[in-house]
Amino acid sequence: MLLNTKKSYGLVAIFFHWFSALAVIGLFAVGFWMVDLTYYSEWYKTAPYLHKSVGLILLLLTLSRILWRLFTLKPTSLASHKGWEKTVGHMTHNILYLLLLVIMLSGFLISTADGRGIWVFDWFEIPSFGAFIEDQADIAGLIHQYVAYSLIALVLIHALGALKHHFIDKDSTLLRIIKIQND
């Protein structure tokens, strides 16, 4: 059950979804915490290093996830879903992907503005393209911050929508992304 079916998500899509969810929440929490670290904190260098490494892994995963969505079967919407729910759901997913890409690109531009690449867990280095604009790190930093807040807000709305489907509508929307179902 690796692949999606018309009725449910497969293991690959479920992995992409939940790894992304945990990474986004974790990266937001660490990012929120680490901006207040002082030079004398033992986490001053470690937290950004981990944040960048996980962020770049998430970028690779997000690009893979987008390709996966483009070339695999997508479960059909439930018959109980209203037209506006389908439209809002599609828009929300597309905006989530856009925000993810913008936040990761801006994070890359912050970190590489000085010409240094980014090491991902000491496994490999993503090279820098240098600065493209004046004050690149500061401008990208503002974008990174505000897009992070926007992303978390949309993630909360997305989660509330899933809970609405589960507890109020009592349909299988949430269950389809939690567990593999036999069709």
PyMOL CGO cylinders between C-alpha atoms (Angstrom):
from pymol import cmd
from pymol.cgo import CYLINDER

trace = [
    CYLINDER, 0.00, 0.00, 0.00, 2.75, 2.44, -0.91, 0.3, 1, 1, 1, 1, 1, 1,
    CYLINDER, 2.75, 2.44, -0.91, 0.68, 4.16, -3.57, 0.3, 1, 1, 1, 1, 1, 1,
    CYLINDER, 0.68, 4.16, -3.57, -2.48, 6.22, -3.33, 0.3, 1, 1, 1, 1, 1, 1,
    CYLINDER, -2.48, 6.22, -3.33, -5.78, 4.80, -4.48, 0.3, 1, 1, 1, 1, 1, 1,
    CYLINDER, -5.78, 4.80, -4.48, -8.98, 6.57, -5.49, 0.3, 1, 1, 1, 1, 1, 1,
    CYLINDER, -8.98, 6.57, -5.49, -10.22, 6.16, -1.91, 0.3, 1, 1, 1, 1, 1, 1,
    CYLINDER, -10.22, 6.16, -1.91, -7.13, 6.60, 0.27, 0.3, 1, 1, 1, 1, 1, 1,
    CYLINDER, -7.13, 6.60, 0.27, -3.57, 7.83, 0.58, 0.3, 1, 1, 1, 1, 1, 1,
    CYLINDER, -3.57, 7.83, 0.58, -0.69, 5.39, 0.41, 0.3, 1, 1, 1, 1, 1, 1,
    CYLINDER, -0.69, 5.39, 0.41, 2.24, 5.09, 2.77, 0.3, 1, 1, 1, 1, 1, 1,
    CYLINDER, 2.24, 5.09, 2.77, 4.43, 7.47, 0.73, 0.3, 1, 1, 1, 1, 1, 1,
    CYLINDER, 4.43, 7.47, 0.73, 1.89, 10.31, 0.83, 0.3, 1, 1, 1, 1, 1, 1,
    CYLINDER, 1.89, 10.31, 0.83, 1.18, 9.69, 4.52, 0.3, 1, 1, 1, 1, 1, 1,
    CYLINDER, 1.18, 9.69, 4.52, 4.92, 9.82, 5.28, 0.3, 1, 1, 1, 1, 1, 1,
    CYLINDER, 4.92, 9.82, 5.28, 5.33, 13.07, 3.31, 0.3, 1, 1, 1, 1, 1, 1,
    CYLINDER, 5.33, 13.07, 3.31, 2.39, 14.65, 5.13, 0.3, 1, 1, 1, 1, 1, 1,
    CYLINDER, 2.39, 14.65, 5.13, 3.35, 13.76, 8.69, 0.3, 1, 1, 1, 1, 1, 1,
    CYLINDER, 3.35, 13.76, 8.69, 7.10, 14.27, 8.32, 0.3, 1, 1, 1, 1, 1, 1,
    CYLINDER, 7.10, 14.27, 8.32, 6.37, 17.71, 6.85, 0.3, 1, 1, 1, 1, 1, 1,
    CYLINDER, 6.37, 17.71, 6.85, 3.91, 18.52, 9.64, 0.3, 1, 1, 1, 1, 1, 1,
    CYLINDER, 3.91, 18.52, 9.64, 6.37, 17.57, 12.39, 0.3, 1, 1, 1, 1, 1, 1,
    CYLINDER, 6.37, 17.57, 12.39, 9.25, 19.36, 10.66, 0.3, 1, 1, 1, 1, 1, 1,
    CYLINDER, 9.25, 19.36, 10.66, 7.27, 22.57, 10.13, 0.3, 1, 1, 1, 1, 1, 1,
    CYLINDER, 7.27, 22.57, 10.13, 6.08, 22.70, 13.73, 0.3, 1, 1, 1, 1, 1, 1,
    CYLINDER, 6.08, 22.70, 13.73, 9.54, 21.81, 15.04, 0.3, 1, 1, 1, 1, 1, 1,
    CYLINDER, 9.54, 21.81, 15.04, 11.30, 24.33, 12.80, 0.3, 1, 1, 1, 1, 1, 1,
    CYLINDER, 11.30, 24.33, 12.80, 8.88, 27.06, 13.81, 0.3, 1, 1, 1, 1, 1, 1,
    CYLINDER, 8.88, 27.06, 13.81, 9.37, 26.31, 17.52, 0.3, 1, 1, 1, 1, 1, 1,
    CYLINDER, 9.37, 26.31, 17.52, 13.17, 26.21, 17.22, 0.3, 1, 1, 1, 1, 1, 1,
    CYLINDER, 13.17, 26.21, 17.22, 13.22, 29.33, 15.04, 0.3, 1, 1, 1, 1, 1, 1,
    CYLINDER, 13.22, 29.33, 15.04, 11.03, 31.22, 17.48, 0.3, 1, 1, 1, 1, 1, 1,
    CYLINDER, 11.03, 31.22, 17.48, 13.25, 30.13, 20.38, 0.3, 1, 1, 1, 1, 1, 1,
    CYLINDER, 13.25, 30.13, 20.38, 16.65, 30.62, 18.78, 0.3, 1, 1, 1, 1, 1, 1,
    CYLINDER, 16.65, 30.62, 18.78, 16.24, 34.27, 17.76, 0.3, 1, 1, 1, 1, 1, 1,
    CYLINDER, 16.24, 34.27, 17.76, 16.59, 35.20, 21.44, 0.3, 1, 1, 1, 1, 1, 1,
    CYLINDER, 16.59, 35.20, 21.44, 19.75, 33.17, 22.04, 0.3, 1, 1, 1, 1, 1, 1,
    CYLINDER, 19.75, 33.17, 22.04, 22.77, 35.17, 23.11, 0.3, 1, 1, 1, 1, 1, 1,
    CYLINDER, 22.77, 35.17, 23.11, 26.32, 34.66, 21.92, 0.3, 1, 1, 1, 1, 1, 1,
    CYLINDER, 26.32, 34.66, 21.92, 27.12, 32.97, 25.23, 0.3, 1, 1, 1, 1, 1, 1,
    CYLINDER, 27.12, 32.97, 25.23, 24.40, 30.32, 24.94, 0.3, 1, 1, 1, 1, 1, 1,
    CYLINDER, 24.40, 30.32, 24.94, 25.63, 26.79, 24.28, 0.3, 1, 1, 1, 1, 1, 1,
    CYLINDER, 25.63, 26.79, 24.28, 22.90, 26.60, 21.57, 0.3, 1, 1, 1, 1, 1, 1,
    CYLINDER, 22.90, 26.60, 21.57, 23.97, 29.81, 19.77, 0.3, 1, 1, 1, 1, 1, 1,
    CYLINDER, 23.97, 29.81, 19.77, 25.61, 27.89, 16.90, 0.3, 1, 1, 1, 1, 1, 1,
    CYLINDER, 25.61, 27.89, 16.90, 23.97, 24.50, 17.31, 0.3, 1, 1, 1, 1, 1, 1,
    CYLINDER, 23.97, 24.50, 17.31, 20.33, 25.61, 17.02, 0.3, 1, 1, 1, 1, 1, 1,
    CYLINDER, 20.33, 25.61, 17.02, 20.78, 27.46, 13.71, 0.3, 1, 1, 1, 1, 1, 1,
    CYLINDER, 20.78, 27.46, 13.71, 22.87, 24.56, 12.35, 0.3, 1, 1, 1, 1, 1, 1,
    CYLINDER, 22.87, 24.56, 12.35, 20.08, 22.08, 13.16, 0.3, 1, 1, 1, 1, 1, 1,
    CYLINDER, 20.08, 22.08, 13.16, 17.40, 24.50, 11.93, 0.3, 1, 1, 1, 1, 1, 1,
    CYLINDER, 17.40, 24.50, 11.93, 19.16, 24.91, 8.57, 0.3, 1, 1, 1, 1, 1, 1,
    CYLINDER, 19.16, 24.91, 8.57, 19.86, 21.18, 8.20, 0.3, 1, 1, 1, 1, 1, 1,
    CYLINDER, 19.86, 21.18, 8.20, 16.28, 20.13, 8.90, 0.3, 1, 1, 1, 1, 1, 1,
    CYLINDER, 16.28, 20.13, 8.90, 15.00, 23.01, 6.76, 0.3, 1, 1, 1, 1, 1, 1,
    CYLINDER, 15.00, 23.01, 6.76, 17.04, 21.87, 3.75, 0.3, 1, 1, 1, 1, 1, 1,
    CYLINDER, 17.04, 21.87, 3.75, 15.96, 18.25, 4.25, 0.3, 1, 1, 1, 1, 1, 1,
    CYLINDER, 15.96, 18.25, 4.25, 12.37, 19.55, 4.32, 0.3, 1, 1, 1, 1, 1, 1,
    CYLINDER, 12.37, 19.55, 4.32, 13.03, 21.47, 1.09, 0.3, 1, 1, 1, 1, 1, 1,
    CYLINDER, 13.03, 21.47, 1.09, 14.21, 18.30, -0.65, 0.3, 1, 1, 1, 1, 1, 1,
    CYLINDER, 14.21, 18.30, -0.65, 11.24, 16.42, 0.77, 0.3, 1, 1, 1, 1, 1, 1,
    CYLINDER, 11.24, 16.42, 0.77, 8.81, 19.18, -0.29, 0.3, 1, 1, 1, 1, 1, 1,
    CYLINDER, 8.81, 19.18, -0.29, 10.12, 19.19, -3.85, 0.3, 1, 1, 1, 1, 1, 1,
    CYLINDER, 10.12, 19.19, -3.85, 9.83, 15.38, -3.91, 0.3, 1, 1, 1, 1, 1, 1,
    CYLINDER, 9.83, 15.38, -3.91, 6.33, 15.65, -2.47, 0.3, 1, 1, 1, 1, 1, 1,
    CYLINDER, 6.33, 15.65, -2.47, 5.23, 18.11, -5.15, 0.3, 1, 1, 1, 1, 1, 1,
    CYLINDER, 5.23, 18.11, -5.15, 6.58, 15.82, -7.87, 0.3, 1, 1, 1, 1, 1, 1,
    CYLINDER, 6.58, 15.82, -7.87, 4.86, 12.87, -6.19, 0.3, 1, 1, 1, 1, 1, 1,
    CYLINDER, 4.86, 12.87, -6.19, 1.53, 14.73, -6.21, 0.3, 1, 1, 1, 1, 1, 1,
    CYLINDER, 1.53, 14.73, -6.21, 1.93, 15.64, -9.88, 0.3, 1, 1, 1, 1, 1, 1,
    CYLINDER, 1.93, 15.64, -9.88, 2.58, 12.09, -11.05, 0.3, 1, 1, 1, 1, 1, 1,
    CYLINDER, 2.58, 12.09, -11.05, 0.50, 9.88, -8.77, 0.3, 1, 1, 1, 1, 1, 1,
    CYLINDER, 0.50, 9.88, -8.77, -3.17, 9.22, -8.32, 0.3, 1, 1, 1, 1, 1, 1,
    CYLINDER, -3.17, 9.22, -8.32, -4.89, 11.51, -5.85, 0.3, 1, 1, 1, 1, 1, 1,
    CYLINDER, -4.89, 11.51, -5.85, -7.79, 10.19, -3.77, 0.3, 1, 1, 1, 1, 1, 1,
    CYLINDER, -7.79, 10.19, -3.77, -11.09, 11.64, -4.86, 0.3, 1, 1, 1, 1, 1, 1,
    CYLINDER, -11.09, 11.64, -4.86, -12.97, 13.97, -2.54, 0.3, 1, 1, 1, 1, 1, 1,
    CYLINDER, -12.97, 13.97, -2.54, -15.63, 12.41, -0.41, 0.3, 1, 1, 1, 1, 1, 1,
    CYLINDER, -15.63, 12.41, -0.41, -19.18, 12.71, -1.76, 0.3, 1, 1, 1, 1, 1, 1,
    CYLINDER, -19.18, 12.71, -1.76, -20.18, 14.51, 1.44, 0.3, 1, 1, 1, 1, 1, 1,
    CYLINDER, -20.18, 14.51, 1.44, -17.72, 17.37, 0.77, 0.3, 1, 1, 1, 1, 1, 1,
    CYLINDER, -17.72, 17.37, 0.77, -19.41, 20.56, -0.34, 0.3, 1, 1, 1, 1, 1, 1,
    CYLINDER, -19.41, 20.56, -0.34, -18.14, 22.45, -3.38, 0.3, 1, 1, 1, 1, 1, 1,
    CYLINDER, -18.14, 22.45, -3.38, -16.73, 25.30, -1.30, 0.3, 1, 1, 1, 1, 1, 1,
    CYLINDER, -16.73, 25.30, -1.30, -14.92, 22.81, 0.97, 0.3, 1, 1, 1, 1, 1, 1,
    CYLINDER, -14.92, 22.81, 0.97, -13.22, 21.23, -2.04, 0.3, 1, 1, 1, 1, 1, 1,
    CYLINDER, -13.22, 21.23, -2.04, -12.22, 24.65, -3.40, 0.3, 1, 1, 1, 1, 1, 1,
    CYLINDER, -12.22, 24.65, -3.40, -10.91, 25.87, -0.04, 0.3, 1, 1, 1, 1, 1, 1,
    CYLINDER, -10.91, 25.87, -0.04, -9.08, 22.58, 0.49, 0.3, 1, 1, 1, 1, 1, 1,
    CYLINDER, -9.08, 22.58, 0.49, -7.30, 22.77, -2.88, 0.3, 1, 1, 1, 1, 1, 1,
    CYLINDER, -7.30, 22.77, -2.88, -6.44, 26.44, -2.35, 0.3, 1, 1, 1, 1, 1, 1,
    CYLINDER, -6.44, 26.44, -2.35, -5.13, 25.75, 1.15, 0.3, 1, 1, 1, 1, 1, 1,
    CYLINDER, -5.13, 25.75, 1.15, -2.88, 22.94, -0.03, 0.3, 1, 1, 1, 1, 1, 1,
    CYLINDER, -2.88, 22.94, -0.03, -1.48, 25.03, -2.88, 0.3, 1, 1, 1, 1, 1, 1,
    CYLINDER, -1.48, 25.03, -2.88, -0.84, 27.99, -0.57, 0.3, 1, 1, 1, 1, 1, 1,
    CYLINDER, -0.84, 27.99, -0.57, 0.83, 25.68, 1.98, 0.3, 1, 1, 1, 1, 1, 1,
    CYLINDER, 0.83, 25.68, 1.98, 3.23, 24.46, -0.71, 0.3, 1, 1, 1, 1, 1, 1,
    CYLINDER, 3.23, 24.46, -0.71, 3.90, 28.03, -1.87, 0.3, 1, 1, 1, 1, 1, 1,
    CYLINDER, 3.90, 28.03, -1.87, 4.58, 29.24, 1.68, 0.3, 1, 1, 1, 1, 1, 1,
    CYLINDER, 4.58, 29.24, 1.68, 6.87, 26.27, 2.33, 0.3, 1, 1, 1, 1, 1, 1,
    CYLINDER, 6.87, 26.27, 2.33, 8.91, 27.03, -0.76, 0.3, 1, 1, 1, 1, 1, 1,
    CYLINDER, 8.91, 27.03, -0.76, 9.10, 30.77, 0.00, 0.3, 1, 1, 1, 1, 1, 1,
    CYLINDER, 9.10, 30.77, 0.00, 10.15, 30.21, 3.60, 0.3, 1, 1, 1, 1, 1, 1,
    CYLINDER, 10.15, 30.21, 3.60, 12.83, 27.71, 2.64, 0.3, 1, 1, 1, 1, 1, 1,
    CYLINDER, 12.83, 27.71, 2.64, 14.16, 29.87, -0.20, 0.3, 1, 1, 1, 1, 1, 1,
    CYLINDER, 14.16, 29.87, -0.20, 14.28, 32.92, 2.06, 0.3, 1, 1, 1, 1, 1, 1,
    CYLINDER, 14.28, 32.92, 2.06, 16.06, 30.86, 4.73, 0.3, 1, 1, 1, 1, 1, 1,
    CYLINDER, 16.06, 30.86, 4.73, 18.62, 29.80, 2.14, 0.3, 1, 1, 1, 1, 1, 1,
    CYLINDER, 18.62, 29.80, 2.14, 19.10, 33.42, 1.07, 0.3, 1, 1, 1, 1, 1, 1,
    CYLINDER, 19.10, 33.42, 1.07, 19.62, 34.52, 4.69, 0.3, 1, 1, 1, 1, 1, 1,
    CYLINDER, 19.62, 34.52, 4.69, 22.22, 31.86, 5.34, 0.3, 1, 1, 1, 1, 1, 1,
    CYLINDER, 22.22, 31.86, 5.34, 24.18, 32.18, 2.11, 0.3, 1, 1, 1, 1, 1, 1,
    CYLINDER, 24.18, 32.18, 2.11, 24.22, 35.96, 1.69, 0.3, 1, 1, 1, 1, 1, 1,
    CYLINDER, 24.22, 35.96, 1.69, 27.81, 36.03, 3.01, 0.3, 1, 1, 1, 1, 1, 1,
    CYLINDER, 27.81, 36.03, 3.01, 28.97, 33.58, 0.32, 0.3, 1, 1, 1, 1, 1, 1,
    CYLINDER, 28.97, 33.58, 0.32, 29.24, 30.53, 2.58, 0.3, 1, 1, 1, 1, 1, 1,
    CYLINDER, 29.24, 30.53, 2.58, 27.34, 27.34, 1.78, 0.3, 1, 1, 1, 1, 1, 1,
    CYLINDER, 27.34, 27.34, 1.78, 25.18, 25.42, 4.22, 0.3, 1, 1, 1, 1, 1, 1,
    CYLINDER, 25.18, 25.42, 4.22, 26.25, 22.08, 5.63, 0.3, 1, 1, 1, 1, 1, 1,
    CYLINDER, 26.25, 22.08, 5.63, 23.41, 19.60, 6.07, 0.3, 1, 1, 1, 1, 1, 1,
    CYLINDER, 23.41, 19.60, 6.07, 24.23, 17.48, 9.14, 0.3, 1, 1, 1, 1, 1, 1,
    CYLINDER, 24.23, 17.48, 9.14, 27.88, 17.32, 7.95, 0.3, 1, 1, 1, 1, 1, 1,
    CYLINDER, 27.88, 17.32, 7.95, 26.68, 14.99, 5.17, 0.3, 1, 1, 1, 1, 1, 1,
    CYLINDER, 26.68, 14.99, 5.17, 26.99, 17.43, 2.28, 0.3, 1, 1, 1, 1, 1, 1,
    CYLINDER, 26.99, 17.43, 2.28, 27.17, 21.15, 1.59, 0.3, 1, 1, 1, 1, 1, 1,
    CYLINDER, 27.17, 21.15, 1.59, 24.66, 23.17, -0.39, 0.3, 1, 1, 1, 1, 1, 1,
    CYLINDER, 24.66, 23.17, -0.39, 26.75, 25.88, -2.09, 0.3, 1, 1, 1, 1, 1, 1,
    CYLINDER, 26.75, 25.88, -2.09, 26.02, 29.57, -1.83, 0.3, 1, 1, 1, 1, 1, 1,
    CYLINDER, 26.02, 29.57, -1.83, 25.10, 31.67, -4.83, 0.3, 1, 1, 1, 1, 1, 1,
    CYLINDER, 25.10, 31.67, -4.83, 26.19, 34.76, -2.91, 0.3, 1, 1, 1, 1, 1, 1,
    CYLINDER, 26.19, 34.76, -2.91, 24.17, 37.90, -2.43, 0.3, 1, 1, 1, 1, 1, 1,
    CYLINDER, 24.17, 37.90, -2.43, 21.81, 38.96, -5.21, 0.3, 1, 1, 1, 1, 1, 1,
    CYLINDER, 21.81, 38.96, -5.21, 20.68, 42.22, -3.60, 0.3, 1, 1, 1, 1, 1, 1,
    CYLINDER, 20.68, 42.22, -3.60, 21.93, 44.69, -1.03, 0.3, 1, 1, 1, 1, 1, 1,
    CYLINDER, 21.93, 44.69, -1.03, 20.91, 43.77, 2.54, 0.3, 1, 1, 1, 1, 1, 1,
    CYLINDER, 20.91, 43.77, 2.54, 19.85, 40.35, 1.31, 0.3, 1, 1, 1, 1, 1, 1,
    CYLINDER, 19.85, 40.35, 1.31, 20.09, 38.68, 4.72, 0.3, 1, 1, 1, 1, 1, 1,
    CYLINDER, 20.09, 38.68, 4.72, 17.92, 41.35, 6.37, 0.3, 1, 1, 1, 1, 1, 1,
    CYLINDER, 17.92, 41.35, 6.37, 15.27, 41.41, 3.63, 0.3, 1, 1, 1, 1, 1, 1,
    CYLINDER, 15.27, 41.41, 3.63, 15.16, 37.61, 3.39, 0.3, 1, 1, 1, 1, 1, 1,
    CYLINDER, 15.16, 37.61, 3.39, 15.00, 37.48, 7.20, 0.3, 1, 1, 1, 1, 1, 1,
    CYLINDER, 15.00, 37.48, 7.20, 11.86, 39.60, 7.29, 0.3, 1, 1, 1, 1, 1, 1,
    CYLINDER, 11.86, 39.60, 7.29, 10.27, 37.49, 4.57, 0.3, 1, 1, 1, 1, 1, 1,
    CYLINDER, 10.27, 37.49, 4.57, 11.28, 34.32, 6.43, 0.3, 1, 1, 1, 1, 1, 1,
    CYLINDER, 11.28, 34.32, 6.43, 9.76, 35.58, 9.68, 0.3, 1, 1, 1, 1, 1, 1,
    CYLINDER, 9.76, 35.58, 9.68, 6.43, 36.79, 8.29, 0.3, 1, 1, 1, 1, 1, 1,
    CYLINDER, 6.43, 36.79, 8.29, 5.98, 33.79, 6.02, 0.3, 1, 1, 1, 1, 1, 1,
    CYLINDER, 5.98, 33.79, 6.02, 6.68, 31.51, 9.01, 0.3, 1, 1, 1, 1, 1, 1,
    CYLINDER, 6.68, 31.51, 9.01, 3.88, 33.16, 10.97, 0.3, 1, 1, 1, 1, 1, 1,
    CYLINDER, 3.88, 33.16, 10.97, 1.58, 32.91, 7.94, 0.3, 1, 1, 1, 1, 1, 1,
    CYLINDER, 1.58, 32.91, 7.94, 2.48, 29.26, 7.44, 0.3, 1, 1, 1, 1, 1, 1,
    CYLINDER, 2.48, 29.26, 7.44, 1.76, 28.37, 11.07, 0.3, 1, 1, 1, 1, 1, 1,
    CYLINDER, 1.76, 28.37, 11.07, -1.58, 30.21, 10.91, 0.3, 1, 1, 1, 1, 1, 1,
    CYLINDER, -1.58, 30.21, 10.91, -2.55, 28.27, 7.78, 0.3, 1, 1, 1, 1, 1, 1,
    CYLINDER, -2.55, 28.27, 7.78, -1.37, 25.00, 9.33, 0.3, 1, 1, 1, 1, 1, 1,
    CYLINDER, -1.37, 25.00, 9.33, -3.68, 25.67, 12.29, 0.3, 1, 1, 1, 1, 1, 1,
    CYLINDER, -3.68, 25.67, 12.29, -6.60, 26.39, 9.95, 0.3, 1, 1, 1, 1, 1, 1,
    CYLINDER, -6.60, 26.39, 9.95, -5.78, 23.21, 8.01, 0.3, 1, 1, 1, 1, 1, 1,
    CYLINDER, -5.78, 23.21, 8.01, -5.72, 21.17, 11.24, 0.3, 1, 1, 1, 1, 1, 1,
    CYLINDER, -5.72, 21.17, 11.24, -9.00, 22.72, 12.42, 0.3, 1, 1, 1, 1, 1, 1,
    CYLINDER, -9.00, 22.72, 12.42, -10.58, 21.83, 9.08, 0.3, 1, 1, 1, 1, 1, 1,
    CYLINDER, -10.58, 21.83, 9.08, -9.47, 18.22, 9.47, 0.3, 1, 1, 1, 1, 1, 1,
    CYLINDER, -9.47, 18.22, 9.47, -10.87, 18.13, 13.02, 0.3, 1, 1, 1, 1, 1, 1,
    CYLINDER, -10.87, 18.13, 13.02, -14.16, 19.64, 11.78, 0.3, 1, 1, 1, 1, 1, 1,
    CYLINDER, -14.16, 19.64, 11.78, -14.45, 16.85, 9.22, 0.3, 1, 1, 1, 1, 1, 1,
    CYLINDER, -14.45, 16.85, 9.22, -13.72, 14.23, 11.86, 0.3, 1, 1, 1, 1, 1, 1,
    CYLINDER, -13.72, 14.23, 11.86, -15.79, 15.42, 14.82, 0.3, 1, 1, 1, 1, 1, 1,
    CYLINDER, -15.79, 15.42, 14.82, -18.59, 17.50, 13.29, 0.3, 1, 1, 1, 1, 1, 1,
    CYLINDER, -18.59, 17.50, 13.29, -19.08, 16.03, 9.81, 0.3, 1, 1, 1, 1, 1, 1,
    CYLINDER, -19.08, 16.03, 9.81, -18.05, 12.57, 11.05, 0.3, 1, 1, 1, 1, 1, 1,
    CYLINDER, -18.05, 12.57, 11.05, -16.48, 11.66, 7.72, 0.3, 1, 1, 1, 1, 1, 1,
    CYLINDER, -16.48, 11.66, 7.72, -13.21, 9.86, 6.94, 0.3, 1, 1, 1, 1, 1, 1,
    CYLINDER, -13.21, 9.86, 6.94, -11.21, 12.88, 5.71, 0.3, 1, 1, 1, 1, 1, 1,
    CYLINDER, -11.21, 12.88, 5.71, -8.79, 12.81, 8.64, 0.3, 1, 1, 1, 1, 1, 1,
    CYLINDER, -8.79, 12.81, 8.64, -8.56, 9.03, 8.77, 0.3, 1, 1, 1, 1, 1, 1,
    CYLINDER, -8.56, 9.03, 8.77, -7.44, 8.89, 5.14, 0.3, 1, 1, 1, 1, 1, 1,
    CYLINDER, -7.44, 8.89, 5.14, -4.17, 10.72, 5.99, 0.3, 1, 1, 1, 1, 1, 1,
    CYLINDER, -4.17, 10.72, 5.99, -3.63, 8.93, 9.32, 0.3, 1, 1, 1, 1, 1, 1,
    CYLINDER, -3.63, 8.93, 9.32, -3.78, 5.31, 8.30, 0.3, 1, 1, 1, 1, 1, 1,
    CYLINDER, -3.78, 5.31, 8.30, -3.70, 3.14, 5.24, 0.3, 1, 1, 1, 1, 1, 1,
    CYLINDER, -3.70, 3.14, 5.24, -7.16, 1.89, 4.43, 0.3, 1, 1, 1, 1, 1, 1,
    CYLINDER, -7.16, 1.89, 4.43, -8.00, -1.25, 2.53, 0.3, 1, 1, 1, 1, 1, 1,
    CYLINDER, -8.00, -1.25, 2.53, -10.05, -0.37, -0.52, 0.3, 1, 1, 1, 1, 1, 1,
]
cmd.load_cgo(trace, "trace")
